[in-house]
Amino acid sequence: MKVRVLAILSLLVVVIVVTVSSVILTSASRELTQELQINRVAALNRFAQLASDSAEDGNTTQLQREMDRYSELYGEGILIRLQEKKIRSGGLSEDQPEVRDALNRASLNLSDTTLNPIRAFGTGNDIISRPFGTASQVLGEVVVEVNLDAARQKLRERWLVVGLAAAALGALLLVAASRITAWVLRPVHRLSKAVHELEATGKTSQLPEAGPPELRELSRSFTAMADTVTESMESQRRLIADTSHQLRNPVGALRLRIDLLQLALRSEPGKEAAAGVVAELERVEEMLEGVLKLATAEHRASEGSARAEQESGHQRLGITNPFPVLQGEVERATPAAHLAGAQLTLVGPPSDSPIVCDPDELAHMVGELLANAIKYAPGARITVAIKATKGGTAVEISDDGPGLPAEQLAASTTRFWRAPQHSSIPGNGLGMTIVERLAEANGAKLVLESREPHGLTARLEFARPREDGHA
């Protein structure tokens, strides 16, 4: 935005500076033209008077002397046509078309004493002329050549001064425009950053009240709104976590009573009914446990990405070697894999595979993905590997089980979503959601893809750590 605003202001500055410079230079050209015209018309009138006197007494010696001295001094030619002869100095000849035209107009008793406006980079000289004689008779004509080179040089010097002044003025205006633009847009940039922070974390810092009054009011309004949104989201998270936690106590007590009831029951139908109640209680307990884990994961994700945490001084994340974590989770999941008839394989790590991650949360994510693979792909071959990617390192869990269609892959991280074909398998539909939230909290990304010819690949993609140890 700053570049666009500066571009518009720069264009306006250029227009203003060029307009002011043009007015000044036009005025300078007019001033020099008028000054030169006054001087040369005075000289023209003087030579007309001398020519008139010479025509009366018939002696042109003094006139010729004055003309030669003038041409030598100013480098300009003079041509005077009397009734009986022509007198010239400075090489001015009536063979020149403009001189001939000037003589013809003067012979018609017309004076031509106006100079064309001086151009800084023009060429050539100008001509002025007038007749002399009595009121009823033209006795002759005077033509004076006007050399414009000196005036043009003065005008070029003024162009240089005005150009330097215009450049300095333009630079000053651009600096002022840049400062004003930064002053106006700084609150806008802060507001934009705060909006992204609120979107990513659910909270934002206090915005300073700076800039124009309208933007200060906008900052106050946004801060108040952000505080309300943050408080509402935090209240919802606390409600979910507290409710889930509080429900565990009565559910536990109810389970104990059912266990006692099972011991007291002697009939088979009664025992089967009690077993069904226990199964439902186990499902409720699993659901509550999943909701608690999800609330924790979403709270971690709301703290922002790994980079935001490092920049704010959060020390929970650090450079981790993922291979020992994978080893521990594979060993923990191996008994369950054997019971399900699955073959669990851990592939050796690449030579260099550090990631920025919380080891406990990495173990949680890998454990959830392994549990899902064992549960929904019984008898499959499950491979756990660390792979180098273009942007960093990936932890990959893949299986050659039935997999999921593309439309189900897109919905698999939705809360409480379960594939229709897996409805008979115990589960709460929160595992993938928890993994996705924890991945976000650690600056990673969960990618689910189909595996050829069949199966599923779950990949946790981590960015390459920076030299300072941050993601």
N, C-alpha and C positions, 0 to 999 in steps of 0.2 A: 504494500500500500504506500509506503514511504516513497518508493521509486516513482510510482505513478503520480503522486501528489507533487513531488519535486519536478517531474517532467513537465507538468502543467504550469507550475510556478516558474520554471526556467523559461518556458516558452513566453509567458507573460513578461518576464524580465527582459528577454531579448527584444520583444516588441516595444516595450517602454524605452529601452536604451536606444534602439535603432530610431524610433520616432523622435526622441529628444535630440539625438545626434543629427538627424536629418534636418530638423528645424534650425539647429545652431549653424550647421554648415550652409544651409540655404541662405540664412541671414548673413553669414560671413561673405558668401559669394555676392549677394546683393550690395552689401556695404562696400566691398572692394570695387565692384563695377561702378557704383555711383561716385566713389572717390576718384577713380580714374577718368570717368566721364566728365566730371566737373573740371579737372585739370586740363584735359585735352580740348574740351569745348572752349575754355578760356584761351588756350593757345590758338585754336581755330579762329576765334573772333579777333584775336590780335593780328594774325596774319591777314585776315580779311580787311582789317582797317589799314594795315601797311600796304596791301595790294591796291586798295582804293586810293590812298594817297599817291602811290607810284603811278597809277593810271592817270591821275590828274596832272602831275608835273612831268610825266614821261620819263622819269629816272628810276630804274629798277635795281640800281647797284646796292643800295642799303637793304632793300627787300631780299636780294639774293644772299647778302652777307648774313642776315638774320636767319634765313632758311637753312643755310649751310651749318651755322653754329647750332641750330636746334637739332638738325639731323645727326650731327656729330655727338651731341650730348645725349640724346635719347635713342638714337639708332632707328629713327622713324622717318619715312619719306614724306615729302610735301610736293604737291603739284598745284600750281596756280596758272589758270588759263585767262589771259587778258584778250582783249579784242584783236590785238595785232600779233601776239606771240604767247608762248608758254614758258613758264619758269619752273624748274624742278630741282629737287635735292634728295639725297638718300636713295636714289635709284628707283623712285616711284615712276611708273610709266603708264600712259593712257592705253597702252596695248593690253593691260590686264583687264579682264571683263568686269571685275567689281569696281575698278577705277573708272572705266568708261561709263558704267551705269550711274555711278555717283555724279560724274560730270553732267550727264544728260539730265538727271533730276535737278541738279543745281541750276542748270540753264533754264529750267522751267520755273525758277524762283522758289524751289523747294529745298528746305534745309533737312539734312539727315544727320542728326547729332546724337542719336541713341545707340549705345553699345549693347551688343548681345551679352547675356549673363556669362560671366567668366566660369569656365569649367576647369577643375583642377588638373585634368589630364587631357585637355584639348590641345589643338595645334593651330598654327596660322595666326595672322593678324586681322584686325578689324579696320574699317574705313569710316570716317565721318567727313561730311562735306556741307558747304553752304555757299550761297551766292553773295556777291557784294555789288554795290552800285547805288543808284538813287531809288526813290519810291516807285518811279515809273519805268526805270530801265535797269537791266542787269548788265553790269560792266565786265563781269568775270566770275569765275568760280574758283573756290579753294577746296582742295581735297587733302586731308591729313591721314596718314597711316598711323594706327594705334598699335604699338607692340604690347602684347598681353603677357609676355613671358614672366616679367617681374611680378605681375599680379597673380599669375598662376602659381609661382613659387611661394608667394605669401599664403595663398589659399591651401597649397599642399602642406605647408607648415602648420596651418590651423587644423587641417585634417588630421595630422599626426597628433597634435595636442588633444583634439577632441576624441580621437581614437583611443589614446592612452587613458584619458579621463573616463571614456565610456567603458573600457575594459575594467578599470578599477571600480567604477560604479556597479557594473554588472557582477563582478566578483563579490563586492560588498553585499549587494542585494541577494545573491545566491547563498552566501553564508547566512545572512539574516533569514532567508526563506528556509534553509536547512534547519536552523535553530528553532524557528517557529514551528516547522513541521514536526520536528522531534518532540517539541513541547506538547503539541496537540495530540500526536499519535502515540506518545509513550503510554498514556492511560489506556488507549485502545489495545496496544500490544499486551499490556498487563492483563486487561480484561479477557483478551483472547486466550492467553496462557492459563488464566484462572478457569475459563470455561473448559479447556481441555483437561485441566487437572481435576475439575469437578466431575467430568465425564469418566475419567479413568479411575479415580480413587473415591468418589463420593464426597469429597471434602476439599476445601481450598483455604489458602491463607488470607489474612486480612489485606484488602487492597488499599494502598495509600491513596489519600484524596489529593490528587494533583491534576494539573492541566486546567482547561477552561471550566467555568462554573457548571456547564451542562454535563461535562464528563465527570466532574467530581460528584455530582448528584447521581449519575449513572453508576459510578463505583460504589457509592453508599447503598444504592438500591440492590446492586448485584450481591454485595457482601451480605446484606440482610437476607436476600433470597437463598444464597448459598448456605448460610447458617441454618436456615429453616429446613432446606433439603437434607443437609448433613445430619441434623438432629433427627429428622424423620427416618432416614435410612438407618442410622445407628439405633434408633428406638426399635425399628423392625427387626434388626439383627439380634438385639438383646432379647426381644420378645420371643423370637424363634428359639434362641439358645436356652433362655431361662425356662420356657415352656417345656422344651424337650428334656431338659435336666430335671425339672420338677416332676414330670410324668414318669420318670424312671423309678422313683420311690414307690408310688402306688402300684405300678406294674410289677415291681419286684415283690411287694407284699402280696399282691394277687397271685403271683406265681407260687409263692410259698404256701399259700392257702390251698391252691389247686394240688400241689404236691402232697399236702396232708390229706386232702380229699381223696386222692388216688390211693393212698395207703388204706383209707377207710372203706373204699368201695371194694365189693367182692364179686359183683356180677360183671361178666364180660362186656355187655353193652355199656354199663356205667364207666368201665375203664376206657373203652374206645372213645366215649364222649369226652372224658377228661383228657385223653391224649389229643383229641382235636382242639380242645381249648388251649392246651399247652403249646401246640403248634402255632396257633394264632398269636399267642402271647410272644412266642419266639419271633414271629414275623413283626409284631409291634416293636419289640426290643431292637430288632435289626433296623427297623425304620427310624426309631429314635436315635440310634447310634449313627446312622447315616446322616440324619438331619443335623446332629451336633457336629459331625465332621464337615458337612457342607457349610455350616455357619462359620466354623473356624477357617475353612478354605476361602470363603468369600471375604471374611475380614482380612485375611492375609492379602488377597488380591486387591482389596480396596486401598491397601497401603501403597500401591503403585508398582511399577516394574522394578527390576533389580537396579537399573541405572538410577531411577528416582530415589530409591532407598539409599544407595551409596552416596549420592550427591547430598542427601539430607543428613548424612552421618550415621545411617543405620548400619550396624555391624553384623547383622544376622547372616548375611550372605558373604561368601568368600570363595576363593578358588578351591574346587573340590575335584579329586580324582574319582570318577564315578564307578570305576571297576570294582573296588572293594564293596561298595554299596550294592552293586548288582550281584556280586558273589553271595553276600549275606541274604538277599531276598530270594535268590535261586535256591540256596540251601533250605531256606524256610519253606519254600513252596514245593520242594521236591516230593515230600510225603503225599501231599494232596494230589500232585500230578500222577504219582504212581497209582493211587487209588482210582483215579479217573482214567487210567490206561494211557496217559499222555507221556510223551518223551520230551523232557526239558533239557535244553542244551545252551550253555553259555559260551559264546565265541570270544576268543582272546582279544584284548584291547589293541587299538593302533598304538604306534610308538609315542604319540603325544596327543592326549585327549582331555585336557583340563576344561572344566566348566565352572561358571559362577552360579552357585546354587546352595541352598541349605541342605545338608546331607540327610537330615531326618525327613524333610519333605520329599526329597528325591526317593528315599526308601518307601515312603507312603505311596507316591505315584507309581513306582515300579511294582509294588505289592498289589495295588488295585488292578493294574493292567495284567499282571500274571494271574490273579484270581479270576478275572473276567475270561482270559484265554482258557484256563483250566475248566471253568464252569461251562462255557458255551461252546468249546471245541474239544469234547472228551475224545481221547484216543488220538489226538492230533500230535504232530511234531511241532514243538514250540521252541523258537530260537530267540535268545537274548543277545544283543550285540551292541557295540559302540562303533559308530561310523563317522568318519570325517565328511563334512559337507562343505559346500562352497563358502558358506558364511560362518561356519563354526563346527560344532559337534552335535551328533544326534544319538540318543539312546533309543534303540529300536526293539520292539517285541512283536514278533510275527508268528503266525501259525498257518497250517494248511487245512484248517477246519472248513466249515460251510461258509463262513464269512457273512457279509451283509450286502444287500443291494445298495446302489448308489443313493437312492432316496432315503433309505434308512440310515446310512452313514451320516447324512447331513443332520438328522434329528437325534443322533445317538448321544449327544452331549446335553440334551434338554432334560430338565429336572423331571424325575419320576417316569421318564420314557423307557418303555421296554418293547423289544421287537415282538410282534404277534406270535412268531414261531417259538419264542422263549417264554411264553406266559406260564407254562407248567413248571418252569425252573425257578426255585426260590431266589428272590432278589428284590431290591427296592428301587432300581433305576436311577441311583444317585452316584454310582461309582465313576462314570465317565465325566459327569459334571464336576465332581470333586477334583479329579485329575486336571481338568481344564483350568479350574480356578487356581489350583496350586501352581500349575505351569505359568500362568499369567503373573502370579506373585513372585516367581523366580526369573522373570524376564524371558521365559521360554514359550514355545507354541506346541500345542498338541495337534498332530496331523493324523487322520485316520484314512487309510487307503485300502482298496481291495488288492489282494495278492493273486498273481497268476500262477496256475490256472484257477485256483480257488484258495480261499483263506482271507485273513485280515492282517494288516500291518498297522501297528500303533507306534508313532514316532514322536519323541520329545526332542524338539529342535532348540538348541542353545546357541546363542551368538558367541563368537570368538572373544575371549577376554581381552581387554585393553592392556597396555603395558603397565597401567597403574593397578591392575588386578580387578577392575570393574568390568561388567558386561557391556 
